[in-house]
Amino acid sequence: MSPFVSPSSETKVFGIFGDPIHHSLSPQMHHAAFQALNLPHVYLPFHIRPNHLKEAVHAIRVLNIQGLNVTIPHKEKIMPYLDEIDSVAQKIGAVNTIKNEGGRLIGFNTDGLGFVASLLEAGIDPAKRAILLIGAGGAAKGVAMALLAAGSREIHIYARRQIAAEDLANRLRKCATQNTITARAYTPGAEISLQTEKPLLLVNTTPLGMKKEDILPFPISKINAEWVVADLIYRPYETPLLLAAKERGAITVPGLGMLLHQGTLAFEIWTGLKAPTKIMRQALLQAFSKDKPSA
C-alpha cells in the first residue's frame, strides 16, 4: 500500500510538528486511515525548531493545512499562537492536536484519553493503582489529567524541575481537592522513597529511552511484580525501561497503544468520521516490523 496520493485541488494536507520528528510513525498511521476511507489527503512530518514555532503556526493558515499533531517540545509553547483552546486542553495546559476551521486554529489534547484507552485495552484499571509519574511536560499533563478523570486518587509526580512538578500538581488539585497529589524534584535514575498502600503504575513521560545511550528514567531495583510499568515512548517498541521491568516480573504497557488511540481521536476531530482503528493499528505494526531487531 503506497502512503502517497496524487495531489489535486481536492487534496487536504495534515501533519505533525516536532523536534525531533524523524522517529514519528504518525504519517504511516494516518495515511493508512486516509486510504482506507478513500480520502484524498496527505500527512506530512514537519521538523520545526523551537525558535521557528510562531512562524510555523502562521504557515498553517497561509498554506491552509487542515490539521496537525504536536509533539515534543511544542505542546505547551504552541498554545499562545492558537485562536481557541478546547476546555480539556485548557485545563491540561498542553495541546497535541490542532484543527483548522476556516483559518481559525483550535487546540485539543488527545494524549491522556489515548493513554487511558491503552491501559484499559491491556486490562489495567488505573483507579485501582497509585500513579508514579516521571516527568511533568506536555505529555505528562495530558496523561495525569486523564488518569484523574479515570478515577486515580493518588498521583505522585517526579520531575527534574520542582516548579514544573508543582505546576502540574496544582492543576490536578484544582480538579480533585480530596485526592492525594504530591510533587517532587527528581533526577532520573535516582533512588526514591515512596510510601503507598496501593500497587503502583509507573509512567515514564520523558524522552529517556529513545536513544541507546540514555540512562534509565527509574531505578529498576525498586520495581516488583505487582507493578505496571508504562512508557509513552513507542520507538523502540519495548524501551530499556520496559525490558528491565519485564525481567522483574512487572506488567508492561508500550507506547504504541497511546500513539494509536490519540491518533484515532485526532483523526475524528479533523474529519468528523469514525477512525478505522484496526487499519491504523496494522499500519503501525507493519512499520515496527521494519525496525527489527530493535522493535
Phi and psi in degrees as a GROMACS rama.xvg file:
@    title "Ramachandran Plot"
@    xaxis  label "Phi"
@    yaxis  label "Psi"
@TYPE xy
-75.7826  138.75  SER-2
-83.8865  6.73398  PRO-3
-115.818  153.92  PHE-4
-123.05  157.914  VAL-5
-76.7603  118.803  SER-6
-60.7492  143.863  PRO-7
-151.697  -178.394  SER-8
-67.1005  -17.1587  SER-9
-92.7703  -6.25356  GLU-10
-66.8702  130.708  THR-11
-109.59  139.099  LYS-12
-104.44  131.22  VAL-13
-126.524  170.473  PHE-14
-178.88  -165.773  GLY-15
-142.46  136.074  ILE-16
-100.644  132.959  PHE-17
-169.675  167.507  GLY-18
-155.492  97.0671  ASP-19
-82.4746  174.826  PRO-20
-138.05  -9.33494  ILE-21
-63.1964  -24.6563  HIS-22
-82.0056  -11.6094  HIS-23
-64.7964  135.383  SER-24
-105.512  5.14824  LEU-25
-59.9956  -38.159  SER-26
-58.5076  -44.5442  PRO-27
-61.9571  -42.5249  GLN-28
-64.1244  -46.8481  MET-29
-77.0578  -33.4059  HIS-30
-62.3244  -39.5566  HIS-31
-61.938  -39.7184  ALA-32
-66.7772  -43.4307  ALA-33
-60.6766  -44.4549  PHE-34
-67.0356  -38.1912  GLN-35
-62.2028  -32.9534  ALA-36
-102.157  11.4113  LEU-37
56.7512  41.2328  ASN-38
-96.3194  129.347  LEU-39
-80.9278  57.5842  PRO-40
-114.911  159.428  HIS-41
-128.445  155.263  VAL-42
-132.349  120.831  TYR-43
-121.088  142.804  LEU-44
-85.6136  130.512  PRO-45
-116.597  117.056  PHE-46
-84.008  103.086  HIS-47
-111.899  115.632  ILE-48
-72.173  149.68  ARG-49
-54.3003  -36.6445  PRO-50
-75.8524  -3.62561  ASN-51
-113.805  9.46112  HIS-52
-63.6632  -44.306  LEU-53
-59.645  -45.2059  LYS-54
-65.376  -36.4651  GLU-55
-65.0338  -40.5609  ALA-56
-64.468  -40.3725  VAL-57
-59.7305  -37.3793  HIS-58
-66.4916  -25.4472  ALA-59
-57.846  -44.6422  ILE-60
-71.3997  -44.757  ARG-61
-61.1404  -43.5437  VAL-62
-90.3923  -2.07897  LEU-63
57.6413  41.594  ASN-64
-68.1184  129.089  ILE-65
-81.0426  -29.2127  GLN-66
-164.698  152.115  GLY-67
-142.571  148.753  LEU-68
-96.4436  155.185  ASN-69
-129.709  127.449  VAL-70
-126.477  -171.932  THR-71
-50.1326  133.371  ILE-72
-110.533  31.0058  PRO-73
-101.906  -3.02748  HIS-74
-61.5673  -32.0971  LYS-75
-94.597  -41.7297  GLU-76
-72.2625  -16.8166  LYS-77
-79.7138  -17.7847  ILE-78
-59.04  -42.6917  MET-79
-63.944  -17.8856  PRO-80
-91.1301  -3.17757  TYR-81
-95.0159  160.237  LEU-82
-85.1904  -27.7649  ASP-83
-153.014  144.039  GLU-84
-120.364  125.665  ILE-85
-55.0513  148.783  ASP-86
-59.6902  -36.2176  SER-87
-67.5461  -46.0088  VAL-88
-65.0845  -34.6043  ALA-89
-63.9403  -42.5544  GLN-90
-66.4028  -37.4294  LYS-91
-71.8205  -42.1797  ILE-92
89.4658  24.6715  GLY-93
-157.891  150.638  ALA-94
-125.095  134.582  VAL-95
-123.84  -2.01658  ASN-96
-141.222  135.143  THR-97
-126.234  134.32  ILE-98
-115.722  133.579  LYS-99
-97.8149  108.83  ASN-100
-107.646  89.7083  GLU-101
61.5407  36.4691  GLY-102
93.5144  -7.2761  GLY-103
-96.1562  119.394  ARG-104
-96.3023  121.174  LEU-105
-114.906  129.253  ILE-106
-98.0036  139.346  GLY-107
-131.027  169.96  PHE-108
-135.762  115.546  ASN-109
-109.853  1.53244  THR-110
-59.5452  -53.2164  ASP-111
-63.4711  -46.0721  GLY-112
-62.4874  -37.0372  LEU-113
-64.6978  -39.0776  GLY-114
-67.4398  -47.4457  PHE-115
-61.2219  -38.0756  VAL-116
-61.5603  -37.2765  ALA-117
-68.4297  -35.1043  SER-118
-65.9666  -49.337  LEU-119
-61.8639  -36.3505  LEU-120
-62.9171  -32.1094  GLU-121
-87.2411  4.2942  ALA-122
79.9124  23.8356  GLY-123
-110.747  126.078  ILE-124
-99.4215  107.114  ASP-125
-64.3836  -20.5026  PRO-126
-66.9855  -19.9579  ALA-127
-93.1184  4.66098  LYS-128
-130.117  152.055  ARG-129
-81.0604  141.599  ALA-130
-103.15  129.265  ILE-131
-114.378  105.498  LEU-132
-101.959  121.307  LEU-133
-98.3545  113.819  ILE-134
107.366  155.561  GLY-135
-142.36  28.2942  ALA-136
-83.8432  -161.705  GLY-137
-59.2  -44.7661  GLY-138
-66.6739  -40.3793  ALA-139
-60.5616  -38.9711  ALA-140
-62.2271  -45.3945  LYS-141
-64.408  -42.7963  GLY-142
-64.8583  -46.5567  VAL-143
-61.6908  -43.3894  ALA-144
-66.523  -37.8256  MET-145
-70.108  -36.7944  ALA-146
-63.7563  -38.9552  LEU-147
-60.9948  -45.8712  LEU-148
-65.9666  -26.8159  ALA-149
-84.0456  1.41656  ALA-150
107.829  3.71554  GLY-151
-67.2018  127.571  SER-152
-110.926  -1.05751  ARG-153
-141.66  110.74  GLU-154
-130.082  125.687  ILE-155
-116.503  121.139  HIS-156
-106.313  125.119  ILE-157
-120.992  120.098  TYR-158
-141.584  158.868  ALA-159
-58.2539  -40.1425  ARG-160
-107.842  123.74  ARG-161
-57.529  -38.827  GLN-162
-64.7133  -35.6937  ILE-163
-70.5736  -41.2291  ALA-164
-63.65  -42.3332  ALA-165
-66.6027  -38.5343  GLU-166
-60.1095  -45.9685  ASP-167
-66.1843  -42.3866  LEU-168
-60.0486  -41.773  ALA-169
-65.362  -36.2778  ASN-170
-61.9754  -42.2148  ARG-171
-68.8681  -40.3672  LEU-172
-62.3433  -33.1817  ARG-173
-65.4994  -26.5774  LYS-174
-93.8226  -19.8693  CYS-175
-148.52  85.7505  ALA-176
-70.0795  -20.6641  THR-177
-94.3616  -4.85932  GLN-178
-82.4043  160.31  ASN-179
-91.7219  112.117  THR-180
-133.225  120.65  ILE-181
-122.666  159.564  THR-182
-139.74  133.502  ALA-183
-142.828  144.381  ARG-184
-71.436  141.857  ALA-185
-151.302  131.232  TYR-186
-92.3373  119.831  THR-187
-50.4754  132.204  PRO-188
92.034  -12.9009  GLY-189
-73.5878  158.485  ALA-190
-68.7849  150.89  GLU-191
-132.166  161.257  ILE-192
-130.36  102.298  SER-193
-125.254  122.334  LEU-194
-102.894  121.627  GLN-195
-153.362  149.745  THR-196
-90.9616  -12.1674  GLU-197
-97.0032  153.173  LYS-198
-65.0586  149.667  PRO-199
-95.2919  146.458  LEU-200
-113.531  108.666  LEU-201
-91.759  127.866  LEU-202
-124.484  116.233  VAL-203
-90.0926  114.343  ASN-204
-106.427  4.30315  THR-205
-88.0401  167.953  THR-206
-79.2084  -2.46716  PRO-207
-63.4266  118.165  LEU-208
124.946  -12.9959  GLY-209
-73.9839  -30.2013  MET-210
-109.823  147.012  LYS-211
-61.8915  -32.033  LYS-212
-83.3309  -2.87722  GLU-213
-65.1613  144.731  ASP-214
-77.5416  160.339  ILE-215
-70.1141  138.74  LEU-216
-74.7865  -9.20483  PRO-217
-151.022  141.965  PHE-218
-67.6994  120.48  PRO-219
-62.2307  -30.9984  ILE-220
-59.9604  -21.3225  SER-221
-83.2567  -16.5591  LYS-222
-83.6384  137.284  ILE-223
-130.708  178.898  ASN-224
-68.0901  -13.5809  ALA-225
-82.9035  -11.4457  GLU-226
-82.1734  156.903  TRP-227
-113.996  131.396  VAL-228
-119.585  121.363  VAL-229
-119.091  145.247  ALA-230
-129.466  131.235  ASP-231
-75.837  -18.9972  LEU-232
-66.8519  133.784  ILE-233
-115.726  -3.69723  TYR-234
-139.781  105.117  ARG-235
-73.2542  160.581  PRO-236
-58.6305  -47.0805  TYR-237
-112.09  109.401  GLU-238
-72.6656  164.326  THR-239
-54.082  -35.9565  PRO-240
-62.7063  -46.1342  LEU-241
-67.0687  -39.6249  LEU-242
-63.1575  -43.0871  LEU-243
-67.4286  -40.2238  ALA-244
-64.9038  -38.1707  ALA-245
-63.4039  -38.4866  LYS-246
-64.4698  -26.626  GLU-247
-84.0957  -0.941626  ARG-248
92.1229  4.06857  GLY-249
-77.0984  153.74  ALA-250
-76.3668  137.35  ILE-251
-121.498  146.757  THR-252
-127.843  105.485  VAL-253
-68.9029  163.253  PRO-254
-74.0981  -9.15384  GLY-255
-58.3827  -40.2098  LEU-256
-62.777  -43.7442  GLY-257
-64.1172  -43.1931  MET-258
-56.5383  -45.9258  LEU-259
-62.3307  -53.0031  LEU-260
-73.8652  -34.4419  HIS-261
-67.1668  -31.0938  GLN-262
-70.1947  -39.7942  GLY-263
-65.6538  -38.0598  THR-264
-64.8236  -42.0699  LEU-265
-63.1977  -43.4573  ALA-266
-55.8934  -43.4168  PHE-267
-71.0122  -32.6266  GLU-268
-64.4023  -43.805  ILE-269
-69.9185  -44.4932  TRP-270
-103.063  -22.0224  THR-271
74.0734  10.4824  GLY-272
-109.752  156.072  LEU-273
-69.8609  127.805  LYS-274
-71.6941  139  ALA-275
-80.8328  79.2309  PRO-276
-57.3308  -44.4001  THR-277
-61.2727  -40.8825  LYS-278
-69.7076  -38.0217  ILE-279
-66.1885  -38.4808  MET-280
-64.6461  -44.2008  ARG-281
-60.258  -38.8419  GLN-282
-64.1087  -39.9122  ALA-283
-66.9818  -44.6391  LEU-284
-64.0376  -36.4024  LEU-285
-65.4472  -39.9739  GLN-286
-64.5891  -39.0803  ALA-287
-66.9415  -33.5677  PHE-288
-62.8417  -25.4992  SER-289
-79.2605  -13.9659  LYS-290
-88.1667  -11.3716  ASP-291
-54.5101  144.25  LYS-292
-91.3889  3.20095  PRO-293
-77.5611  -13.0997  SER-294
